[in-house]
């Protein structure tokens, strides 16, 4: 092998490794477990699903987040409104089916939450992989 060919192969291998190292998507195609945070939201991704904490609300996504080639995803889940003050025993949660849709880039995510039955927009949030969420819970 010529020195030029060896250098080209090493360069390609390093470029591939560096490009994959920061990817939030694992070999299965799903977003890897970890924490994403932003203003008014924290998203904790687990192998078994995801949990979200919002100001005065929380949510669950039972399955994996699997983005397409453009980094876009949509997943069904549940959005639960919270309220301040004491919670009465036997009081059912204010839970609603929701769609969690977004776009994923190397270390950032744009997430839109919408109630499925009414199409009510809960909000659009900017999250950073490994970032701390800034959430203020109802008291």
C-alpha positions as CSV (number, residue, x, y, z in Angstrom):
1,X,0.0,0.0,0.0
2,X,1.2,3.5,-0.8
3,X,1.6,6.1,2.0
4,X,-1.1,8.1,0.3
5,X,-3.6,5.3,0.3
6,X,-2.9,4.5,4.0
7,X,-3.3,8.2,4.9
8,X,-6.6,8.3,3.0
9,X,-8.0,5.3,4.9
10,X,-6.9,6.6,8.3
11,X,-8.4,10.0,7.5
12,X,-11.7,8.3,6.5
13,X,-11.8,6.1,9.6
14,X,-11.2,9.1,11.9
15,X,-13.8,11.2,10.2
16,X,-16.3,8.4,10.6
17,X,-15.5,7.9,14.3
18,X,-15.7,11.6,15.1
19,X,-18.9,12.0,13.2
20,X,-20.6,9.2,15.1
21,X,-19.2,10.0,18.5
22,X,-21.6,13.0,19.0
23,X,-24.7,11.3,17.5
24,X,-27.7,11.1,19.8
25,X,-29.0,8.1,17.8
26,X,-27.7,4.6,18.6
27,X,-27.3,1.6,16.4
28,X,-30.9,0.6,16.7
29,X,-32.0,3.9,15.2
30,X,-33.5,5.2,18.5
31,X,-32.4,8.2,20.4
32,X,-29.9,6.9,23.1
33,X,-30.9,7.1,26.8
34,X,-30.0,10.3,28.5
35,X,-31.2,13.6,29.7
36,X,-32.2,16.6,27.5
37,X,-33.0,19.9,29.0
38,X,-34.3,23.4,28.1
39,X,-36.5,26.2,29.3
40,X,-39.6,24.7,31.0
41,X,-38.8,21.1,30.1
42,X,-36.6,18.1,31.1
43,X,-36.8,15.0,28.9
44,X,-35.3,11.7,30.3
45,X,-34.9,9.0,27.7
46,X,-34.8,5.5,28.9
47,X,-34.6,2.2,27.0
48,X,-38.2,1.5,28.1
49,X,-39.6,4.9,27.1
50,X,-39.3,8.6,28.0
51,X,-40.4,10.8,30.9
52,X,-41.0,14.6,30.6
53,X,-41.2,17.2,33.3
54,X,-42.8,20.6,32.4
55,X,-43.8,23.6,34.4
56,X,-47.1,22.3,36.1
57,X,-47.3,19.2,34.0
58,X,-45.5,15.9,33.1
59,X,-45.7,13.4,30.3
60,X,-44.8,9.9,29.3
61,X,-43.8,8.4,25.9
62,X,-44.0,4.6,26.2
63,X,-41.8,3.7,23.2
64,X,-38.6,4.7,21.7
65,X,-38.0,8.0,19.8
66,X,-36.9,7.0,16.3
67,X,-36.0,9.8,14.0
68,X,-36.1,9.5,10.2
69,X,-33.2,10.4,7.9
70,X,-34.0,14.1,8.3
71,X,-34.0,13.8,12.1
72,X,-37.8,14.1,12.4
73,X,-39.9,12.0,14.8
74,X,-43.4,11.7,16.2
75,X,-44.4,9.6,19.1
76,X,-47.7,9.0,20.9
77,X,-47.8,9.5,24.6
78,X,-49.7,11.1,27.5
79,X,-49.6,14.6,28.8
80,X,-50.8,15.2,32.4
81,X,-51.7,18.7,33.7
82,X,-50.7,19.4,37.3
83,X,-52.1,22.0,39.7
84,X,-50.9,23.7,42.8
85,X,-52.2,22.8,46.3
86,X,-53.0,19.5,47.9
87,X,-54.1,16.5,45.8
88,X,-57.2,14.7,47.0
89,X,-57.1,11.0,47.5
90,X,-58.9,9.3,44.6
91,X,-58.7,12.4,42.4
92,X,-58.0,11.2,38.9
93,X,-55.1,12.8,37.0
94,X,-55.8,15.4,34.3
95,X,-54.3,13.1,31.6
96,X,-54.6,13.5,27.9
97,X,-53.4,11.5,24.9
98,X,-50.7,13.6,23.2
99,X,-48.3,13.6,20.3
100,X,-44.7,14.5,20.9
101,X,-43.1,15.5,17.6
102,X,-39.8,17.1,16.8
103,X,-36.6,17.5,15.0
104,X,-33.2,16.2,16.2
105,X,-29.8,17.5,15.3
106,X,-26.4,16.5,16.7
107,X,-26.9,17.9,20.2
108,X,-30.2,19.7,20.0
109,X,-33.9,18.9,19.7
110,X,-36.9,21.0,18.8
111,X,-40.0,19.4,20.5
112,X,-43.6,20.2,19.9
113,X,-46.3,18.8,22.3
114,X,-49.9,18.7,21.0
115,X,-53.0,17.1,22.6
116,X,-54.3,14.4,20.3
117,X,-58.0,14.7,20.8
118,X,-58.4,18.5,20.7
119,X,-55.2,19.4,18.6
120,X,-54.4,21.9,21.4
121,X,-50.8,23.1,21.1
122,X,-49.1,22.8,24.5
123,X,-45.9,24.3,23.3
124,X,-42.7,24.1,21.4
125,X,-39.5,23.6,23.3
126,X,-35.7,23.8,22.5
127,X,-33.7,21.1,24.3
128,X,-30.0,20.4,24.5
129,X,-28.5,16.9,25.0
130,X,-27.0,16.6,28.5
131,X,-28.5,20.0,29.4
132,X,-30.3,20.8,32.6
133,X,-33.9,21.6,32.3
134,X,-35.2,24.7,33.9
135,X,-38.6,23.6,35.2
136,X,-40.7,25.4,37.8
137,X,-43.3,23.1,39.3
138,X,-46.7,24.3,40.6
139,X,-46.9,24.5,44.4
